[in-house]
Amino acid sequence: MSTQLLRGKQFPAPVEKPGTMCRRRHPWLAFAIFSVLVASSSSAHAQSWLSDRKRAEGRGIRVGDFELHPGVGVEGGIHTNPFFSDKPDSSWVFRVSPHLFFSTLSGERAGASESQSPTPGWLALNGGVAGTFQHYTQFAVRDAINLDLNGSATLAPERPVSLSLTQALRRSALPFSDTQLPPSLRDRFRAADYTNYFENAGLQLNFRTNGGLLRGGLGYNFGYIWFNDGNFKFNNNITHSATLNLGWEFLPKTALFYDATFKHQTFTKLDDRALSTMAVNRLVNNDVITSRIGINGAVTSRIGATVAVGYTAGFYDEGDEPEGVIGSVEGRFTPTNLTEAALTFDRGFLPSYQGNYQDRTRIMGRFRWLFVGALLVTAQAGVEFLTFGFDAVQRKTRDDRRYLGDLSAEYRFTDWLALTGQLTMLIDDTDFQFTLFETRVDPNTMQPTRMQLPPDPARFSAYEAWLGIRAFL
């Protein structure tokens, strides 16, 4: 989600209905799926250069009133735990990542000088497509083809009234689960089709004063997540979101802001009896309201800060409901024009497939350094404290502590060729264990017997190391 993907395992016990045979349900790591909804997260699988469009682009190629930015990267590395299991199996990995970005003319091509910004046209377009083919040497992991297709259009940008349209479609086939099935079945289910899609389309009406001191917007977003494999289809869901944002710049580099969001989420397969027998938990339709107010600005020419506080309330058809104060504090320090450091503390509620939601408190630090205009080093590290809502299937609560780290470097030989490297870490430290059951049929009596399996720990650790080269224009 930079999102770092939030991952954890779910192996809930099946729920028996009176008068029916309890089918064995496959235990899957489930709440990782929701990471695509968390804007503050970054994907552990996405190359750092590809997740930052400014770094992925070169000077570009002018085609009429547009500029194009093609590129491709080739990388090799190792993943110590592709299935995020407490019993990891490492795999060597190879990936190829082409991309093509486009936008209307900007900068010098749009007639801008260093001291004056160009007058924007009546239509601003921006978008692109990026893909990744990822091959694992570990036989149980399927090759993954991932895709990110996005675009935005703004009618009358930087005018008193403007209209923005956004579109994003993401396809991911990377594994996100582990299972403690018997050895004869484990590899078969590990080779399941993990392909899932996330579609998000948005519309926003923007308002601003001529000088831009006051800004506001009303928006709507439609989100849809769906899966190819029947084992995961019960997670399919649709989200409708309404947003409001306001801003007041009362000093040259300081502004007050307010934003509010209402989300309505519906799981589309709740009435499918065939799929409900495979569900690992109780999926619940819900409404969530969130609002925040804050200030963002410069304390000095080298120090900046953002402070926000708000409130979240959730309304679920059943189970625990999130409600409470949320907030964040970030301090930024820029000792030179080539160096930046920041420390962030935030608390909020995230959606989850286990216990309806996660109550998260996070501390993150990041650092960025550009040396002699050629070597760029970025690093971030942090810890998260997660408390889940009561799990009605497991009949207990869960608390996790997660450690996250990412170190990446890029050395540019020329303005179109670069050497890249990346190290990532994700550790989930928890005492939580899933209670598992299996229904077996006695071959002599043909009667079903429900047997408890050994408990499965939810903890895991995963590390990735990559080295590659990329070319870009």
N, C-alpha and C positions, 0 to 999 in steps of 0.2 A: 504498500500500500505501500518514500522514499519513502519510495517508500520501502521502509523496511517491511517485508511481509511478516505479519504476526502469526505464528504457527503454534499449534498444540494438538494433542491427540484426544480423540473422543472414542471411547469404547463402551457406551452405555449398555446395560443389560436390557434384553428384550422385555416388553410388557405383555403379559399373557392376558388374553381376553377369555371370560368365562365360556366354556363349551367349545373352545377352539384349540387346535394344536399350535403351540408357539414355534414359529419358524425361526431358524437361526439367522441372526442379523449380522451383517458384516461390519466390524468396527472400523471406522474411518476417522482420520484427522479431519475435522469438519470446519472449525471456526476460522481456519486460514482463508477460506473462500471469501469471507467478508473483508479481507484486507484491501480488496480493490475499491471498497467504499470509503476508505479512510484516507482523506487527502493529505494528512500529515505524514503518512508512511511512504517509504520508497521501497521498490522491489529489490529483494536480495539477489534476484537473478538478472536484473537489468544492469547493463554496463553503465558505469557512472558517466562516461562521456555521452552515451546515447540518451540518458535521462535528463541531461542538461543540453538543451537545444543550442544555446549560444556556443558551447564548446564543440558541438558536433558540426557546426557550420563553418565554412571558410568564406572567401570573398563572394563566391556564388557566380552564377552565369545569368546574364540578362537576356530575357526573351520577351520582347515587347514591353509591356508595363509590369512584368513580373521578374523576379529573380529566383533561380533554382539552386538548390544546394544538394547535390548527390554525394554519396559516400558509401564506403564499405569497410567493415572491420573483420579481422580473422584472429581468433584467440584459442588458446589451449590452456587447460587447467585441471584441477582436481577438486572434487566435492567429497567431503568425508562422510556425508550422511544424506543422500538424495531423498530418502523417505522420512527424514526427521524422526528416527526411531531411537528408543533407548538402547537398541542393539544395532549400531550403525554398520553399514557396509559401504566402503568408499568406492568411488569410480572416477576414472579419468574422463574428461569431458572436452569436446571440441565444438566450437560454434562459429558460424559465419553470420554477420549482421549487416545487411545492406539497408540504406535509407535514402529517401528523396524528400526534401522539404521545399516548400514554395511560399512565397509571400509577395504582396505588392511591393513596389520599390520603396526602399528606405535609405536613410543616410545620404551619402554623396550622390548615389544614383537618383535620389528623389530631389536633388538640387539643394541639399542642406549644406550649410557651412558649419564650422566648428562653433561659431557664436550664435547661430540662428537655426531654429528648427524649421523644417519645411511645412507649408500649409497642407494639412491632410486633405486628400480627395474625399469624394462622397461615398466611396466604398473601399474598405480595407479587408483584404483576404489573407489568411494565414493557415497553413496546414501541412500535412505530409503523411508519408507512410514509412514505417520501419518494421523490419522483420528479422527474426532470428531462427536459424536452424541449429539445433543443439543435439549432439550425438554423445551418448554415454557408452563406455566400454563395458559396464556392468550389464550382463545379459538381461536382467529382469527389468531394466528401465527402458522404456520406449524412446525412440528419437522424438524430439519435440519441435514442432513448427509453431512459432509464436508471431503474432501480428499486432501492430498498433496503427490504426488508421484514424486520423483526427483532422478537424478543420474548424475554422471560425470565420465568420463574416460580420462586419459591423457597418451598418448603414448610417451615414452622417457622423463619422467619428469626431470626437472633441467638439461637437456642437451642443447647444442647449438641450436638445432631445436627440437621442440616437437609439438604434435597435441593434442588439447583438444576437447572433445565432451560433451555437456551438454543437459539434457532433464528434463523438469519440466511440470507436469500436475496438475492443481489445480481445484477442484470442490467445489463450495460454494453454499449453499442453504439458507443462512441467508437473512432475509428481508432487503431491502435497499430503500424502498419508502413509501410514504404516499399519500393519495388521499382525496380530499374534495368532494367526491361523496355524494349523498343523503344517509341518514342512511340505507335505504332499500337495497342499493347496496354496501355500503362502506365495510362491513365485507366480502362480497363475493370477492371483488377485493383485499382486504388485504390478503386473503387466497390464492392468486395466487401462481403459482410455480415460485419461485425466482432462481431456479437452473441455474447456469451458469458455464462455463468451460473456462479455460485459458490454452492453450498449447503453450509452447515455446521450441524450439530446436535450438541449437547453435553449431557452428563449428569455431575453432580458431587455426591458425597457429602461433606458438610462436617462438621468436628468443631471444637469450641471449649470452653474452660473457661467457667464462669459469668461470670467477669470479662473474658473475652476475651484474657487474656495469652498463652495458647497456642491456636494455630489450625492446622488442617490440612485437606487435602482430597484425594480420589481421584477422577479424572475420566476420561471417554472422549469423544472427538470424532470425528465422521464428516464428511469433506469430499469434495465432488465438483465438478469443473470440467468443463464441456462447452460445445461451440461449435455454432452453426447451420451455418456454411459448411463445405462439404466440404474446402476448402483448409486448414482448421484442425483438423478432427476428430481427426487423429492425435495432438493434444495432450491429448485427454480423459484425465482421471486421477482416481483415487479415493485418498484418504488416510485411514488409521485412526491415531488418536493416543491414547496413554495418558499421563496426567499425574499427578504427585504434587507437592504443595506443602505446606510447613510454615512456621510463623512463631512467634516468641517475642518478645513485647514486654517487655523487661526493665527499661526506663525509660519514663517517661510518654510521651515522643515518640521513642523509639528502639526498633528491633526487628531481630532477626536473621531471615533467611529462607532457605529452600532450595527449589528446584524442579527437577524432572526430567521429561523428555519422551521418549517413544519413538514414532517415526512410521514407518509402513509405507506406501509409495506404490506404486501399481500403475497403469500406463498401459493403458487398456482396449482400444486399437486396434492393439496390436503385432502381432496375428495377422491383421489385415485387409490382404490383399495389395494391394487397390485403393488403400487409403489409404497404405500403406507406400511406394508409388512416388512419393507427393507429399511425404513427410517430408523436412524440410530438415536433419535431424540424427539421431543415434542416441539415442532415448529409452530410458531404463534404469530398470527397477524397482529400488527401493532401500529400505533401512532406515537411519534416523538416530537416534542416541541423544545427548541433550544434558542436562547437569546443571549447576547453578549454586548457589553459596552467597554470601550477601552481608549487608550491614547497611544500614539506611535510618534516618535520624534527623536530629535537630536538633543542630547544634553550638552555636549561640546562638539567641536568640529571632528573629534575622534571617537566620541562615545555616543551611542544611541541606545534607546530602550523602547520596549513595547510592553504595556501592562493591560490586561483585560480580565473582566470578571463577568460571570453570567449564571444562568440557571438552566437545568435540563429536567424535563418531566416526561416519562414514558407511560403509555396506556396500552397494556397487553391483554389479549383475550383470556390468558391465564398465566399463572406463575409470577415470579418477582418482577417488580417494575422499577426502573431507574428513576431516581429523583434526588436532586441536590445541587449544591453550588459547584460551578466549574470555574476555571481560571487559568491564566498563564502569565508568566513573567519572563522576558528575554532581555539580556544585556548584550550589547555588541561593542567591540573594541576594534578600531582600525588604526593601528600605530603608524602604518605607511599605506600608500595607495596600492601596494602589492600584497598586503597582508591583512587578514580579517580573522577575528576570533569571536565566538559567541557562546553563551551559556543560557539554556532554556529550562524552565520548570513549568510543567502544566499538569492539570488534573481534569479529567472528563470521563464521559461514558461512551463506550464503543459497543456496536452490535456484536452479538456472539451467538453461535449455535448451541452453546452449553450454558444453561441457566439464563437465557434471554439476553444478557448483556455482560460487559466487563467494566468494572470501575478501575480506571487506570490513573496512576500517578507516575510521571516520567521526568527524569532529569537527563538532559542531553547536552553535550558540548561539541562544538565543531570548529574546525580550523582550516584556513585556506591560504596558500602561499604561492606566489608566482616569482620564480627566480630567473633573472636575466632574460625575461620575456620568452623563455623556451620551456622551462620545467615548471609544471603546475602540480602541486601536492595538495590534496584535500583529505581531511580526516574527520570522523565523527565517532563518538562513543557515548554510551549512556546505560542507564538501568531503568527498568520499568517494574512497578509493583501492581499486580493485577488481582482483583477480587471479583469472583464471578457470582452471579445470582444463584440462588438455591437450585441445584439440579434435581428435578422431580423424578428422573429416571434412576440416577445413581443414589438419590436420597441423601446427599451430603453436599457440603460447600467445597470450594476450591480456592486456594491462594497460590499465585505464582510470582517468582522473581526472575526477570529476564535481563540478560546482559547482551548489548548490541555493540558492534564495532565495524567500522569500514575505513580502510585506508587505500587510497588510489593515487596514482601518479601518471603523468603524461609528459613525455618529452617530444617536442616538435623539432624534427630535423629541418623541415621547410614549412611554408605556410599551407602545405597540403598533405604532409606525411608526418605521422606521429607514432611513437612507441608507447604502449599502454600497459599498466599493471594494476592489479586490484587484489586486496585481501579483505574478506568479510568473516564475521563471527556472529553466531546466534546461539545463546545458551539459555535453556529454560530450566530453572532450578525450582522444583516443586516436590513435595511429599505426596501429592495426590496420586492415587492408583485407581484404575478402573476395575470394577467388578464385572466379570464376564460369565456368561452362561451359554450353554449349548444344549440343544435338544437332539437326542439320539434315539434311534429306534432299535429296540432289542430284536435281533434276527430270529430268536426263538419264539418270543411271545408277540412280536410285532407291536409292542406297546411303547409309546414315547416316554423317554426319561429325561428330565431336565437336570443337567450336571453343571456344577460350578467349576470354571476353569481357574488356573492360577491368576492372581491379580496382575494387571499390566501397568507398570509405572508410566506416568505422563511426561516425565523429564526427558530431555534430549539435549544434545549439543551438535552443532554443525559448523564447519569451516569451509571456506572456498578460497582458492588461489588461482589467479589468472594472469597470463602474459600474452600480449598480442600486438598487432600493428594495424593501423587504419589509415586510409586515404580519404580525403574529403575536399570538396570545392565550395 
